[in-house]
Amino acid sequence: MPPNLRHRILLHAYVTEKSMDEMERMNKLEFMVDRRANRAEIRRAVEELYNCKVAKVNVKIVQSGKIATVKFAPPYSAEDIGGRAGVF
């Protein structure tokens, strides 16, 4: 996948109180993503952009757009990746 395409799929980190709790307890992060992106494209974009392994991707569509909840594989920490994604 071309580098500029990854940035068009992942728009920005989506930070709420619930997402911060999930990051700490369940090793998950939430991202606002392009409405046209599917789960496989989101998984590939996160893995390539943050150099990690994704265990699962859940997607929900809300009025403001599309939100992807990404669960990371055990050796990777959502808190470390969140720091690189601009959550903190």
LINPEQUI-V291117 format. One record per residue. N is the residue number from 0. RES is the residue in three letters. PSI is psi in radians with two decimals (none if undefined). D_CENTER is the distance of its C-alpha to the mean C-alpha in Angstrom with 2 decimals. Layout:
# LINPEQUI-V291117
n=[N N]
res=[RES RES]
psi=[PSI PSI]
d_center=[D_CENTER D_CENTER]
This chain:
# LINPEQUI-V291117
n=[0 1 2 3 4 5 6 7 8 9 10 11 12 13 14 15 16 17 18 19 20 21 22 23 24 25 26 27 28 29 30 31 32 33 34 35 36 37 38 39 40 41 42 43 44 45 46 47 48 49 50 51 52 53 54 55 56 57 58 59 60 61 62 63 64 65 66 67 68 69 70 71 72 73 74 75 76 77 78 79 80 81 82 83 84 85 86 87]
res=[MET PRO PRO ASN LEU ARG HIS ARG ILE LEU LEU HIS ALA TYR VAL THR GLU LYS SER MET ASP GLU MET GLU ARG MET ASN LYS LEU GLU PHE MET VAL ASP ARG ARG ALA ASN ARG ALA GLU ILE ARG ARG ALA VAL GLU GLU LEU TYR ASN CYS LYS VAL ALA LYS VAL ASN VAL LYS ILE VAL GLN SER GLY LYS ILE ALA THR VAL LYS PHE ALA PRO PRO TYR SER ALA GLU ASP ILE GLY GLY ARG ALA GLY VAL PHE]
psi=[2.28 2.52 -0.67 -0.43 -0.63 -0.70 -0.41 -0.43 -0.88 1.92 -0.91 2.88 2.52 1.93 2.09 3.04 -0.73 -0.75 -0.59 -0.68 -0.76 -0.59 -0.75 -0.80 -0.61 0.09 0.79 2.65 2.67 2.46 2.48 2.29 2.88 2.40 -0.47 -0.18 2.44 3.08 -0.75 -0.73 -0.69 -0.80 -0.85 -0.73 -0.77 -0.79 -0.73 -0.68 -0.69 0.10 1.05 -3.13 2.31 2.27 -0.68 2.60 2.17 2.51 2.42 2.52 2.19 3.05 -0.62 -0.14 -2.57 2.28 2.24 2.23 2.08 2.14 2.26 2.60 2.63 -0.74 -0.18 2.43 2.23 -0.54 -0.73 -0.79 -0.65 -0.65 -0.71 -0.48 -0.13 0.38 -0.67 none]
d_center=[16.65 18.00 16.20 16.49 14.89 11.47 11.69 12.89 10.11 7.31 9.58 8.45 6.83 8.42 10.88 13.54 15.91 14.50 10.89 12.72 14.87 12.28 10.83 14.50 15.87 13.49 11.11 7.93 5.26 4.84 4.37 7.75 8.28 11.77 13.89 15.29 12.31 12.58 10.63 12.12 11.28 7.52 8.00 10.44 8.77 6.10 9.28 11.56 10.16 9.61 12.33 11.13 11.39 9.09 11.39 10.18 8.10 9.62 10.06 12.37 14.38 15.83 18.49 16.41 14.16 11.36 8.49 5.92 5.88 4.77 8.05 9.16 12.74 15.46 16.38 13.04 12.45 9.40 11.93 12.67 9.27 8.92 12.32 11.54 8.78 11.62 11.07 14.60]
